[in-house]
């Protein structure tokens, strides 16, 4: 089939002249393009030089694509009447192919673009924009098409408001790398961003929050601005899918109209991050009518055939205590609150279907039963997507493991994203066809507008290639070389990209010393303890105890990535064998069985790889000091973040033993009460005592039990996070 298309191109634009045949043989080569084309042949020779005034011949009806050439090439264009006069020739193919497919050929006669749709022609133009280096174009023949039809990015404009021009800028960047979906997250606990005529308080009240420093943050998009953004995206063949969250993440709407909730009580627009128990009342007909009205106005603005309704992280606490919700459960013959959520999602699936649209939601909408025709976006791993595909429902994959770009590169770096396979091996070929693509998610709790670039780039380049080319045999080193060449273009585009990976690894060569090992070539390194002078060198000598350090890398005259905050420890139990009695979560291993005595303590980012955690059970460790040792103190960093269900242990008991079999408790560390405090903080649990000798030390951190009644996830199992048991 590809040979057929190459012959077709030759017939359309003429054979390569004899002079070209004297050049090096046309061969397969490493493309300097992202994403990599499906098929590409080139020679190293310049085939054509563009005119200062770009001439274009269009016999395919690609007017919008030809008009955009002026901006892409930064020069005037002139349409001509014959192909012989043209630098660039467009032709519409009469053969049936995937709509986004295209053929691009550059030879001594100029540039030939052949496509069966405007989107295909646009993709060819985007390839040409990347391929062009100055006015000289090298010979190339590209036959290209996408592997997945849904290639998207979620942009959260709720946690931090993004200006309309910034959203347009990201549409341009998505188009450059052949992404075709902007998933626009528009309603949240921390802000409502959509103008709704029927309910003006949503933007008068819900679009603004008072921060803890008493400053006001917020903003919203008028209908005119949203229509303008949708039109801008459509011209670049980007579908804008709006997300209107329900039933959870609805604090801003409830703050505007308290009757939307189960209690009717006035609440503020949230200025904390997390999950909250005040959600839309599923038993209240007025709430259902409100959401129908909102969605009707949203549908007037967004022509997308798919509408995202969220459906994630909706605690059922209020529903359990609500007479209206309990009445709805009884009247509809439902078993519990999970089925009540399914009823609510199903209602809006039918509502959208009646208006010619399809519902998509996060994988929680599977709980209690997936409504007919609903699509699933799988974020809590791949399992939800697998379940939906087995049910023959369309799936968008965006697991936290590969697709959450709000996570630091310590959790998910460029190589990890490039390894992403949206199609799980467990699915059959018939089931796999329901995986229609994937998305990278840019949540913005900790990323205001000026930080988004450094989170998204360069990782989105890997996602773009995975979803377009779906390389089964992946050569990361080759891809990384193309990314390195793309940095110059990103500089020209004003993209403030971040690091591709963590620039350093830290190795403990001997007790009390940590070596800084480069993971990126050409780096200069500086480090310091907080508040002290910067030092150069790649070895840090650590005094006894816990200490905080900053490490910075420099490359090409600029800081490479973020400053790394490093918490290091030097103590008697360093490297000591440790028995983990109750295990630990696969999500938060801290480095495994040796995590609590490896000399590395966790930072304020609980996903940094140094925190070990478990949910719902006590955390118990037995440490072998190797011989009878005098000890007089212990320090244990504990991470607390109530909104993420991470609580302080109820207490920490310390035990000693000479044989590892018979234990005697010698101390208890009392821990602070949460008492309604849900903010992020690190508490160093510590105890001093009169010196005594022992060989074994056992640490037992008591899980505080389910989230308390005052908590928005009351009754759910709580987490405990710990990092490094420092014994001296």
Secondary structure as GFF3:
##gff-version 3
##sequence-region A 1 728
A	DSSP	alpha_helix	2	13	.	.	.	ID=ss1
A	DSSP	alpha_helix	18	21	.	.	.	ID=ss2
A	DSSP	beta_strand	39	49	.	.	.	ID=ss3
A	DSSP	beta_strand	54	58	.	.	.	ID=ss4
A	DSSP	alpha_helix	63	73	.	.	.	ID=ss5
A	DSSP	beta_strand	77	79	.	.	.	ID=ss6
A	DSSP	three_ten_helix	83	85	.	.	.	ID=ss7
A	DSSP	beta_strand	88	92	.	.	.	ID=ss8
A	DSSP	beta_strand	102	107	.	.	.	ID=ss9
A	DSSP	beta_strand	110	115	.	.	.	ID=ss10
A	DSSP	alpha_helix	118	131	.	.	.	ID=ss11
A	DSSP	beta_strand	136	144	.	.	.	ID=ss12
A	DSSP	beta_strand	150	156	.	.	.	ID=ss13
A	DSSP	alpha_helix	164	176	.	.	.	ID=ss14
A	DSSP	beta_strand	181	185	.	.	.	ID=ss15
A	DSSP	beta_strand	187	188	.	.	.	ID=ss16
A	DSSP	beta_strand	191	192	.	.	.	ID=ss17
A	DSSP	alpha_helix	201	204	.	.	.	ID=ss18
A	DSSP	beta_strand	208	210	.	.	.	ID=ss19
A	DSSP	beta_strand	216	218	.	.	.	ID=ss20
A	DSSP	alpha_helix	223	235	.	.	.	ID=ss21
A	DSSP	beta_strand	239	246	.	.	.	ID=ss22
A	DSSP	alpha_helix	251	256	.	.	.	ID=ss23
A	DSSP	three_ten_helix	258	260	.	.	.	ID=ss24
A	DSSP	alpha_helix	285	301	.	.	.	ID=ss25
A	DSSP	beta_strand	306	310	.	.	.	ID=ss26
A	DSSP	alpha_helix	317	320	.	.	.	ID=ss27
A	DSSP	alpha_helix	323	331	.	.	.	ID=ss28
A	DSSP	alpha_helix	337	354	.	.	.	ID=ss29
A	DSSP	beta_strand	358	362	.	.	.	ID=ss30
A	DSSP	three_ten_helix	363	366	.	.	.	ID=ss31
A	DSSP	beta_strand	375	378	.	.	.	ID=ss32
A	DSSP	alpha_helix	383	390	.	.	.	ID=ss33
A	DSSP	beta_strand	395	397	.	.	.	ID=ss34
A	DSSP	alpha_helix	400	403	.	.	.	ID=ss35
A	DSSP	alpha_helix	414	418	.	.	.	ID=ss36
A	DSSP	alpha_helix	429	432	.	.	.	ID=ss37
A	DSSP	beta_strand	435	442	.	.	.	ID=ss38
A	DSSP	three_ten_helix	449	451	.	.	.	ID=ss39
A	DSSP	alpha_helix	452	456	.	.	.	ID=ss40
A	DSSP	alpha_helix	459	469	.	.	.	ID=ss41
A	DSSP	alpha_helix	476	492	.	.	.	ID=ss42
A	DSSP	beta_strand	504	510	.	.	.	ID=ss43
A	DSSP	beta_strand	513	518	.	.	.	ID=ss44
A	DSSP	beta_strand	524	529	.	.	.	ID=ss45
A	DSSP	beta_strand	535	536	.	.	.	ID=ss46
A	DSSP	beta_strand	539	541	.	.	.	ID=ss47
A	DSSP	beta_strand	545	555	.	.	.	ID=ss48
A	DSSP	beta_strand	558	559	.	.	.	ID=ss49
A	DSSP	beta_strand	564	570	.	.	.	ID=ss50
A	DSSP	beta_strand	578	580	.	.	.	ID=ss51
A	DSSP	three_ten_helix	595	597	.	.	.	ID=ss52
A	DSSP	beta_strand	600	601	.	.	.	ID=ss53
A	DSSP	beta_strand	612	615	.	.	.	ID=ss54
A	DSSP	beta_strand	619	640	.	.	.	ID=ss55
A	DSSP	three_ten_helix	642	644	.	.	.	ID=ss56
A	DSSP	beta_strand	651	657	.	.	.	ID=ss57
A	DSSP	beta_strand	664	670	.	.	.	ID=ss58
A	DSSP	beta_strand	681	701	.	.	.	ID=ss59
A	DSSP	beta_strand	719	727	.	.	.	ID=ss60
###
